[in-house]
Amino acid sequence: MSTRDERAQRITEKLRRELGSAVCDLLVDPTVVEIVLNEAGVLWVERLGEPMRPFGKMAAAQAESLMATVASTVGVDLTRDNPILECELPFDGSRFSAVIPPVVEGPAFAIRRRAIKVFSLDDYVEQGVMTEMQRDLIGRAVIHRQNLLVVGGTGSGKTTLANALIEHIARGLPDDRLVIIEDTREIQCSCKNKLQMRASETVTMDRLLKHTLRQRPDRIIVGEVRGAEALTLLKAWNTGHPGGVATIHANSAKAGLTRLEQMISEATAAPMQRLIGQAVDWVVFIARAPGGRRVEDVIRVREFDGHDYITTNGAEYGAE
């Protein structure tokens, strides 16, 4: 074993000790979505389709030691002057976000697990996250190469749902070539013909999207649309690369379309509502609910008529 491998192994062992056996066990549980430590020292876990529940405690000293170890793996000093850390756990790629005093009373973190198990649309129905009609509408849209925008707030399960849509592509159209772009490794794809690229501080999402068009994609998937790259994505979807999936932060299905407008305005002052109305076929809105997560709305986007987006509710569409 090389010196570098030995160091990586020592760090991993140290991290596992600092995380504790209960957290480590949850990190390999396929139903776990997120693990958090609040500033009072209480640990909470969220599983797919269930509300967040407490499961234990972690002392402040242990949490601070854990955060310092994670920070060292990415060459960052976590201090009172630099109290926020955002990176990935080195041994499994889970997203790790941490904060220490003085901006909080005690050390706190959130671990967004990188998916081990990919849930199918049928799983979503079985767990009550979506209805059978919603599953059928979304499933047909995927197979018919229509573009889907997955919308929701922070922690609503957008990426997990996007993974389910990608799995539906892999099962229904296994020969499609997928090009996937994200800034954090969260998308899971079992397609044989795929290319997964990751944006960085020096290589933007927009630059990767423009390069994607030279990589012969059948479908273009974006883990999360955040800014001016929205215009490049919609142009690609609308000019020969249908069947894409992207996620976006917004608090309703229609608000997702408005949010796209705001992002596109970072690239051009020209109105682009007609492009949005042409490029986005479906919007799926997923949200946190009292019993867990729920697909609250599925709408079919018809067009932009010069004043507003003309949409059809999924239930109405299914009855046509």
Secondary structure, 3 states (H helix, E strand, C coil): CCHHHHHHHHHHHHHHHHHCHHHHHHHCCCCEEEEEECCCCEEEEEECCCCCEEEEECCHHHHHHHHHHHHHHCCCCCCCCCCEEEEECCCCCCEEEEECCCCCCCCEEEEECCCCCCCCHHHHHHCCCCCHHHHHHHHHHHHCCCCEEEEECCCCCHHHHHHHHHHHHHHHCCCCCEEEEECCCCCCCCCCCEEEEECCCCCCHHHHHHHHCCCCCCEEEECCCCCCHHHHHHHHHHCCCCCCEEEEECCCHHHHHHHHHHHHCCCCCCCCHHHHHHHCCEEEEEEEECCEEEEEEEEEEEEECCCCEEEEEHHHHHCC
